[in-house]
């Protein structure tokens, strides 16, 4: 997410921080690099120009140029303006005092409306509401079946409109039925088209006239860049849109849509899809996103994900065993599974302040899902005694474990040796110095990287 922009901005910021004093000319040179970084990230050229103008007007003041840390002051200004560019204040669903709060999801085909409807319902449920879904995408083949299947997997209610009196009246009756069943939030998944056309807009306009819609959310694919902004502008002008849901933001290394949406057309991003799992929909926090873009990390979101996925009792127990150097390979697999729940490791490292820079400095490669599955397979191919006492694993056992896990004896041996080293380092943990030694050890190995995740 935003990796390309983050790397380019880091290079640009070196022009500010490498000098003890800055002149207006130094600021202009550095901001030219920032502007190029924004344009390469597919940010609207007018938005990029106005952003640089605002930063320059603040950065060339005497308070900045004559301060003891002018470079840091300029970066602070870039951060503040970036927060504004991303929308400033957080936005989200405003629940109505008289339920149900009815959310209309609109968008083109392929943007991810149906999966987003389920993800949004789960997010609403985590906020202690009772959501129901209305399957109103009756044009795309199997759209209703898809929604019903996803909803059933996540124990959500789905209602299908009766088309006897038309789609608009059918949706109205479905919303009324959802309310009768006790739902206080109703999410309507509407039909899409390949492009904006009169038929699509007419249908959505009729729905809004017939059904009391609390808020309308546009679902767009973040990876389409400025096209997403143009689509959002069309829906805003012809139907009316309150906010935007950006899907596939985790796969968008540039981020042009997220950075342009508010400034270009005045629509805030409310939520963002950050993965394929049902839980992978997050509120869009402009300040947190700005920190991610500038490489400052996003500890708050990481903490929230951890609280959702990790058991507090298990974490405390594991921490105590870790302190005493008594972790087993069963513990390792358990923690590996929990870490995988947080999302791709590259994304997790990006939320830790300086995490990406640390990996780059050490030459560390982020392990992929295949490597993690391979590690888990090795451990699961061991007997319970071998997991508790890896020293039992001799050459014949290594061959058996390798055969059972589809790996090689060398990979089995590497994992056990790395685990032994980790155990010895954990025993020596004592205060900050111990944690620093632990981090250094974990980044050792041929070519750097995570020794337990090698192979």
C-alpha positions as a printed Julia matrix, in Angstrom:
455×3 Matrix{Float64}:
   0.0     0.0     0.0
   1.54    3.32   -1.18
   4.97    1.64   -1.33
   6.1     3.47   -4.47
   5.08    6.86   -3.09
   6.66    6.13    0.3
  10.0     5.26   -1.28
  10.01    8.33   -3.53
   9.1    10.68   -0.69
  11.87    9.23    1.48
  14.39   10.2    -1.24
  12.88   13.68   -1.55
  12.98   14.27    2.21
  16.72   13.61    2.29
  17.14   16.94    0.49
  15.53   18.63    3.49
  17.24   16.72    6.3
  20.75   16.48    4.85
  21.41   20.19    5.42
  21.68   22.1     8.67
  20.14   25.21    7.08
  17.63   25.54    4.28
  17.19   28.33    1.75
  14.04   28.97   -0.3
  15.92   27.43   -3.25
  16.59   24.26   -1.24
  12.88   24.03   -0.42
  11.95   24.43   -4.09
  14.32   21.64   -5.16
  12.98   19.28   -2.5
   9.35   20.09   -3.26
   9.97   19.49   -6.95
  10.9    15.94   -5.98
   7.76   15.66   -3.85
   5.63   16.87   -6.77
   7.17   14.27   -9.09
   6.53   11.59   -6.47
   2.85   12.57   -6.32
   2.5    12.59  -10.1
   4.14    9.16  -10.35
   1.62    7.98   -7.76
  -1.11    8.94  -10.26
  -2.32   11.92   -8.23
  -4.35   14.41  -10.26
  -1.88   17.0   -11.62
  -3.98   19.95  -10.4
  -4.26   18.41   -6.93
  -0.48   17.83   -6.85
   0.25   21.42   -7.9
  -2.08   22.94   -5.31
  -0.64   20.66   -2.62
   2.93   21.81   -3.39
   1.83   25.46   -3.44
   0.33   25.14    0.04
   3.41   23.43    1.42
   5.76   26.01   -0.16
   3.78   28.97    1.22
   4.2    27.57    4.73
   7.73   26.2     4.36
   9.52   29.37    3.22
   8.53   31.34    6.32
  11.24   32.54    8.68
   9.88   30.35   11.52
  10.79   27.3     9.45
  13.97   28.3     7.62
  15.58   29.83   10.72
  14.6    27.01   13.1
  17.17   24.57   14.48
  15.61   21.69   12.51
  14.25   23.23    9.29
  14.2    19.89    7.45
  11.99   18.29   10.09
   9.73   21.35   10.09
   9.18   21.01    6.32
   8.38   17.29    6.69
   5.91   18.18    9.46
   4.2    20.62    7.09
   4.05   17.96    4.35
   2.46   15.57    6.84
  -0.19   18.08    7.94
  -1.06   18.99    4.34
  -1.17   15.31    3.42
  -3.73   14.69    6.18
  -5.83   17.51    4.73
  -5.43   16.11    1.21
  -6.72   12.72    2.39
  -9.84   14.26    3.89
  -8.81   15.68    7.27
 -11.36   14.31    9.71
 -12.47   10.67    9.84
 -15.82    9.87    8.22
 -18.15    6.92    8.54
 -21.74    5.74    8.85
 -24.01    8.06   10.83
 -26.6     5.76   12.37
 -30.12    7.17   12.37
 -32.01    7.53   15.67
 -34.97    5.68   14.15
 -33.79    2.38   12.64
 -33.09    1.01   10.24
 -30.11    2.96    8.9
 -30.29    2.08    5.21
 -27.01    2.08    3.26
 -27.17    2.01   -0.54
 -24.05    0.55   -2.2
 -23.53    1.69   -5.8
 -20.74    1.23   -8.34
 -19.73   -0.33  -11.62
 -19.45   -4.06  -12.23
 -16.2    -5.54  -10.99
 -15.62   -2.92   -8.3
 -16.36   -5.4    -5.49
 -19.82   -4.25   -4.33
 -21.09   -7.67   -3.32
 -18.07   -8.66   -1.22
 -17.94   -5.14    0.21
 -21.59   -5.47    1.28
 -20.68   -8.49    3.42
 -17.51   -6.87    4.76
 -19.44   -3.72    5.68
 -22.13   -5.78    7.42
 -19.46   -7.52    9.52
 -17.86   -4.18   10.4
 -21.28   -2.85   11.44
 -21.86   -5.96   13.55
 -18.53   -5.44   15.33
 -19.92   -2.03   16.31
 -22.8    -3.82   18.08
 -25.44   -3.29   15.41
 -27.76   -5.85   13.8
 -27.21   -5.73   10.04
 -29.23   -7.3     7.23
 -28.42   -7.43    3.51
 -30.72   -6.86    0.54
 -29.63   -8.66   -2.65
 -30.72   -6.08   -5.22
 -28.12   -6.89   -7.88
 -30.56   -8.84  -10.02
 -28.86   -8.28  -13.36
 -25.45   -9.9   -12.9
 -25.61  -13.68  -13.17
 -25.19  -15.42   -9.81
 -24.85  -12.12   -7.9
 -27.66  -13.1    -5.53
 -26.19  -16.57   -5.02
 -22.77  -15.05   -4.32
 -24.17  -12.72   -1.69
 -26.23  -15.48   -0.07
 -23.21  -17.8     0.08
 -20.91  -15.19    1.62
 -23.6   -14.12    4.05
 -24.31  -17.7     5.14
 -20.6   -18.26    5.83
 -20.65  -15.25    8.15
 -24.11  -15.81    9.7
 -25.73  -12.76    8.09
 -29.35  -12.33    6.98
 -30.08  -11.77    3.27
 -33.42  -10.69    1.78
 -34.18  -10.89   -1.95
 -36.61   -8.27   -3.34
 -39.87   -9.37   -4.94
 -39.86   -7.95   -8.49
 -43.65   -8.19   -8.98
 -44.06   -4.41   -8.54
 -40.61   -3.4    -9.84
 -37.14   -3.3    -8.33
 -37.65   -0.07   -6.35
 -40.82   -1.19   -4.56
 -39.28   -4.64   -4.07
 -36.31   -3.12   -2.25
 -38.64   -0.99   -0.15
 -40.55   -4.08    0.98
 -37.29   -5.94    1.7
 -36.07   -3.07    3.89
 -39.39   -3.08    5.76
 -39.1    -6.84    6.29
 -35.54   -6.47    7.58
 -36.78   -3.93   10.1
 -39.59   -6.29   11.13
 -36.98   -8.99   11.76
 -35.05   -6.69   14.08
 -32.28   -5.33   11.84
 -31.19   -1.79   12.7
 -28.86   -1.46    9.67
 -29.8    -2.53    6.14
 -27.19   -2.67    3.38
 -28.53   -2.74   -0.18
 -26.29   -4.3    -2.85
 -27.41   -2.78   -6.17
 -26.8    -3.69   -9.79
 -23.81   -2.32  -11.66
 -22.86   -1.78  -15.29
 -19.64   -1.91  -17.28
 -19.77    1.88  -17.55
 -21.91    4.83  -16.55
 -25.14    4.88  -18.56
 -28.66    6.28  -18.4
 -30.26    2.93  -17.5
 -28.05    2.48  -14.44
 -28.54    6.02  -13.23
 -32.28    5.85  -13.81
 -32.61    2.67  -11.75
 -30.6     4.12   -8.86
 -32.58    7.37   -8.96
 -35.86    5.41   -8.77
 -34.56    3.45   -5.77
 -33.67    6.65   -3.94
 -37.13    8.06   -4.62
 -38.93    4.94   -3.39
 -36.72    3.92   -0.45
 -35.65    6.1     2.46
 -31.87    5.9     2.04
 -29.81    7.09    4.99
 -26.49    7.2     3.16
 -25.18    6.18   -0.25
 -21.69    4.71   -0.6
 -19.83    4.36   -3.88
 -17.59    1.29   -4.21
 -14.61    1.8    -6.54
 -11.44   -0.15   -7.3
  -8.42    1.76   -5.95
  -6.14    0.16   -8.54
  -7.89    2.01  -11.38
  -6.32    5.28  -10.18
  -7.73    8.45  -11.71
 -10.44    6.44  -13.47
 -11.87    5.75   -9.99
 -12.02    9.5    -9.4
 -13.83   10.09  -12.7
 -16.34    7.32  -11.91
 -16.94    8.82   -8.47
 -17.55   12.24  -10.02
 -20.15   10.75  -12.39
 -22.06    8.99   -9.6
 -21.87   12.08   -7.39
 -23.33   14.34  -10.07
 -26.06   12.02  -11.39
 -27.19   10.01   -8.37
 -25.69   11.53   -5.24
 -22.98    9.92   -3.13
 -22.13   10.53    0.53
 -18.83    8.66    0.72
 -16.47    6.28   -1.01
 -15.28    2.73   -0.3
 -11.93    2.0    -1.95
 -11.44   -1.71   -2.62
  -8.06   -3.41   -3.26
  -6.18   -0.6    -1.54
  -3.72   -3.2    -0.25
  -2.69   -3.95   -3.83
  -2.36   -0.3    -4.89
   1.34    0.65   -4.62
   0.66    4.18   -5.92
  -2.49    5.45   -4.21
  -3.62    8.06   -6.73
  -7.34    7.51   -6.11
  -7.07    7.8    -2.32
  -4.94   10.93   -2.6
  -7.1    12.68   -5.21
 -10.68   11.86   -4.21
 -11.28   14.57   -1.6
  -9.36   17.4    -3.27
 -10.51   16.67   -6.83
 -14.25   16.09   -6.35
 -14.97   16.73   -2.66
 -15.81   13.13   -1.7
 -14.24   11.56    1.37
 -13.07    7.98    1.52
 -14.97    6.3     4.37
 -13.67    2.75    4.21
 -10.94    0.81    2.45
 -10.58   -2.85    1.51
  -7.19   -4.18    2.6
  -7.49   -7.88    1.76
  -9.75  -10.67    0.56
 -10.95  -11.94    3.95
 -14.42  -10.93    5.18
 -12.83   -8.9     8.01
 -10.54   -6.97    5.67
 -12.48   -3.71    5.56
 -11.2    -0.82    7.68
 -12.31    2.72    8.39
 -10.21    5.17    6.39
  -8.3     7.36    8.85
  -6.56   10.25    6.98
  -3.98   10.87    9.71
  -3.04    7.2     9.98
  -2.81    6.87    6.19
  -0.57    9.94    6.04
   1.73    8.32    8.6
   1.9     5.14    6.51
   2.69    7.12    3.36
   5.53    8.98    5.1
   6.97    5.78    6.57
   5.97    6.69   10.14
   3.97    3.51   10.65
   0.4     3.02   11.82
   0.62    1.57   15.3
  -3.01    2.31   16.21
  -4.42    0.22   13.34
  -1.95   -2.56   14.14
  -3.09   -2.54   17.78
  -6.74   -2.68   16.71
  -6.07   -5.63   14.41
  -4.13   -7.37   17.17
  -6.95   -6.88   19.67
  -9.41   -8.43   17.2
  -7.26  -11.44   16.35
  -5.23  -12.27   19.49
  -6.43  -13.8    22.72
  -5.21  -11.72   25.68
  -4.85  -14.78   27.93
  -2.86  -16.67   25.3
  -0.64  -13.65   24.67
   0.18  -13.27   28.39
   0.9   -16.98   28.72
   3.14  -16.99   25.65
   4.96  -13.87   26.88
   5.76  -15.58   30.18
   7.03  -18.73   28.43
   9.04  -16.55   26.09
  10.63  -14.73   29.03
  11.63  -18.06   30.55
  12.84  -19.47   27.22
  10.24  -22.26   27.3
   8.49  -21.74   23.98
   7.88  -24.87   21.93
   7.41  -25.33   18.21
   3.68  -25.7    18.94
   3.8   -22.14   20.32
   5.65  -21.05   17.2
   2.95  -22.46   14.89
   0.2   -20.92   17.02
   1.82  -17.49   16.88
   2.54  -17.89   13.17
  -1.15  -18.49   12.51
  -2.12  -15.46   14.58
   0.37  -13.24   12.76
  -1.0   -14.42    9.42
  -4.45  -13.27   10.54
  -3.13   -9.7    10.71
  -2.6    -9.71    6.94
   0.46   -9.87    4.67
   3.69   -9.45    6.63
   4.81   -6.64    4.36
   1.68   -4.72    5.33
   2.25   -5.45    9.03
   5.89   -4.28    8.85
   4.69   -1.1     7.14
   2.58   -0.3    10.22
   5.62   -0.45   12.49
   7.51    2.89   12.56
  10.73    2.34   10.62
   9.79   -1.28    9.9
  10.31   -1.13    6.14
  13.56    0.82    6.55
  14.85   -1.73    9.07
  14.23   -4.58    6.66
  15.89   -2.71    3.82
  18.93   -1.87    5.94
  19.32   -5.53    6.89
  18.67   -6.75    3.36
  15.74   -8.73    4.76
  13.23  -10.3     2.42
   9.57  -10.42    3.46
   8.44  -14.07    3.54
   5.39  -14.85    1.43
   2.39  -17.04    2.21
   4.0   -20.1     0.58
   7.02  -19.85    2.89
   4.81  -19.53    5.95
   2.78  -22.58    4.93
   6.0   -24.53    4.4
   7.19  -23.71    7.93
   3.86  -24.78    9.37
   3.99  -28.02    7.38
   7.44  -28.84    8.78
   6.32  -28.4    12.38
   3.06  -30.31   11.86
   5.02  -33.23   10.4
   6.8   -33.64   13.74
   5.55  -35.77   16.61
   4.31  -34.01   19.78
   7.57  -34.97   21.54
   9.66  -33.53   18.71
   7.78  -30.24   18.86
   8.4   -29.96   22.59
  12.02  -31.17   22.34
  13.51  -30.35   18.91
  16.85  -31.77   20.05
  15.35  -35.23   19.5
  15.34  -34.67   15.75
  18.31  -36.61   14.32
  19.17  -37.26   10.66
  16.63  -40.06   10.19
  13.86  -38.02   11.78
  14.78  -35.04    9.63
  14.34  -37.16    6.52
  10.94  -38.39    7.77
   9.78  -34.84    8.62
  11.01  -33.53    5.25
   9.16  -36.29    3.43
   5.96  -35.59    5.35
   6.09  -31.83    4.77
   7.27  -31.83    1.16
  10.51  -30.06    2.07
  14.17  -31.04    2.37
  16.18  -32.22    5.41
  18.25  -29.03    5.07
  15.14  -26.87    5.5
  14.08  -28.89    8.55
  17.55  -28.52   10.06
  17.58  -24.77    9.35
  14.27  -24.24   11.14
  15.39  -26.2    14.23
  18.75  -24.4    14.43
  17.06  -21.0    14.09
  14.51  -21.94   16.75
  17.32  -22.98   19.12
  19.06  -19.66   18.55
  15.84  -17.77   19.16
  15.31  -19.66   22.43
  18.79  -18.79   23.67
  18.32  -15.13   22.79
  14.97  -15.04   24.59
  16.6   -16.34   27.76
  18.97  -13.39   27.67
  16.23  -10.8    27.27
  16.65   -8.17   29.89
  15.3    -4.68   29.37
  15.72   -2.69   26.18
  19.22   -3.99   25.53
  17.93   -7.53   25.49
  15.15   -6.67   23.09
  17.68   -4.98   20.82
  19.87   -8.09   20.81
  16.79  -10.18   20.03
  15.91   -7.98   17.03
  19.49   -8.17   15.76
  19.56  -11.96   16.07
  16.21  -12.38   14.34
  17.5   -10.4    11.35
  20.65  -12.5    10.99
  21.19  -15.17    8.42
  22.52  -15.52    4.87
  21.51  -12.35    3.06
  19.62  -11.07    6.09
  15.96  -11.82    6.69
  13.98  -13.79    9.24
  15.98  -16.95   10.05
  12.89  -18.94   11.09
  11.23  -17.98    7.82
  14.1   -18.98    5.54
  13.66  -21.63    2.89
